[in-house]
Amino acid sequence: MNLWNKLAIPAQPLQTTHFINLEAVTSAPLLKLPQEDQPSLFRRSIVHNQHDLLKIAEDSGMAVGVTDHQGTLLWTWSSQQMLSSAEQAHFVEGGHWSTQAVGTNAIGLALNNHVSSCVYSHENQMHSVRDWVCYAAPILDPISGQFHGIINLSTKYKKHTSLGVLAVERCAELLQRAIQFEQKNVLYIKALGTPQVLFNQQVLPLTHRQIEILCILAMKPEGIALNELHAALYGDREVSEKTLKSELSQLRTLLPNCILSRPYKFSCEVQCDFLRAEKSLDAGFLASTFSLYKGSFLVKSESPILSTWRECFDARLSHLIYQMQDIDPLLKLVGRIPERIDAMYRLLELLPAESRHRERIENLM
């Protein structure tokens, strides 16, 4: 959907566990995975470790799976002991395992909290996996700190081992090392909260204007002409195209062979927190939206396209917040980002009168 159309269309109803009858859910929903012209950094890292992960699962009689940052499985392999039940529960590529979709499970808990988790048998909310024990760990970029996804090991409850969490954390470390190894010409743009840009594992010393340019280029993967970029960046302000060309020249020096001209567009792999957050919001995925949201998008920007994106995203996020019924994620959001007044108002609507949190929230407002 075009950004401008989103301004006129309210966000779709949030798909939370409050609107799903989990008692009737017997398998994870299957989502269509996006096609990639070139394998992304994370997919290359999975392929890099595929043999080792498969061997770990085979030797232990487990099923292994790696999800994206929203909890959708990108790759799985199941031992003979787990194959049939894994297929029936949709522990397969495209299976979506957030707590919103299937209730309490190890992938969902690790997705929500970004810490390792173990869910034993009856703790699984979905009946079809109540004879499973699952171990899950987050996969974080060791340099940028970016959250890529979850790795999960699952077995039948009779084979539960106290070393399961250590094993899955070891698998996560394998993938994290592969991410470092595969990281060539990868640009990270962090624009939610404090802006930061990393290239090839190094923080770039960029001006705010240069970060704005990179964000606009990220929004226009098909490319943008110089005059269009000028209008998107400066609007009606009287700034010459020569000034913009100078900014672009400096960026191309800092990012060699990464920005093409006529039209201007990236020729390297780009990962942006704000675009990933928008996709998560589009899908109604609470955990991944809030984990990416570290604060407002480029609060100082006066660029027409960037300020419009900011206002649109904030409005949609508020819409989501006012639909929420769960107190815990709202408390976490307020704890990290106290300027979200809408989250505080929603909490005051949801919290019982005797709650110990009420006074603290009222003092923050």
C-alpha positions, 0 to 999 in steps of 0.5 A: 500500500502506498504511504499516501493511501495509508494516511486516508485508511485506518489501520486494520483491526489488530490480530491478537490472541483476544480475537482468536479462539486458541482452543480451536487452533490445531496448527500454526497459520501458514504465511507466504514468504516473500521472494528475494532476488538475492538472498539476504544477509540473514538467509545467507547466514542460515544457509552457511550453518544449515548442515551443522544445524541439521546434524544437531537436530538429527543426532538429538532426534529433534526438529529445528527451525529458524524464524524471521523477526516476526516469528515466521519460520524461514527454514526447518528440518525435522528428524524422523521422530518429529517429522509427522507431528511437525508437519501437522502442527505447521512447524514448516517454512511459512509457519507463524509461531508468535503468541498472537497466532498460537498462544504460549510457545517457546518461539513466541516467548523468545520473540516477545522478550528477546531472551532464551525460553523453554516451554514444557509440554502442557505449557504449550497453549496449542493442544497439538504440541502439548507432547513437545518440549521446545527451546528457543533463543534470539538471534542478534547481530553481534555488532549492530544489536539488530534482532534477526529472528529466533532459533528453536529446537523441539522434541517430545517431552520424554526426551526433555533435557536440562541442556536444551536451552544451552544447546539452542543458545549454541545454535544461536551463536553459530548463526550470529558468527555467520552473520558477521562472516556474511556481512559484506556491503550491508547498510543498517539504518536505525532511525527510530529513536536515536539515529545511527547508521552502520556499514560493514560493522562500522558506525558512520559519522553522518550528519542528520541531513545525510541520514535523511537522504539515506532514509528516503533512498531506502523508501525508494528502492526503485530509485529516485531522480535528483529533482524528486529527491530534492523535493522530498528532502527540502520541500519548498525550502530554498536550497540549491541542487548543488548542495544536495549533490555535495551531500550525495558525493560525500555519502558515495565516498563513505559508501563506495559502490553502494549508491547509483545515480540516474536514478539514485538508488542503493546497490547494496543490501539495506536493513532499516528498523523503520521499514521493518517496523512498518511491515510488522505494523501492517501485519498486526504483529505486536511483539516485532513492532514494539521490539523495533520501536525505540522512539519516534522516527527522525523527530528533527526532520522537516522533510515532507516525505519523512515527516509524513511517514512519521505522522502516519506511523505514529497515528497507526501506532496509537490506533494499535495501542488503543486496541490493546487489551494486554497490560504487560507489553504496554508497561514495557513500552512506557518503561522504555519510551515514557513519552508515549502518552497514548500508552499511558492513557490506555494503561489507565483505562485497563489497570484495576483501581488498586494497581500499584502501577497507577500512581507511577504512571500518573506521576509520569504524565 
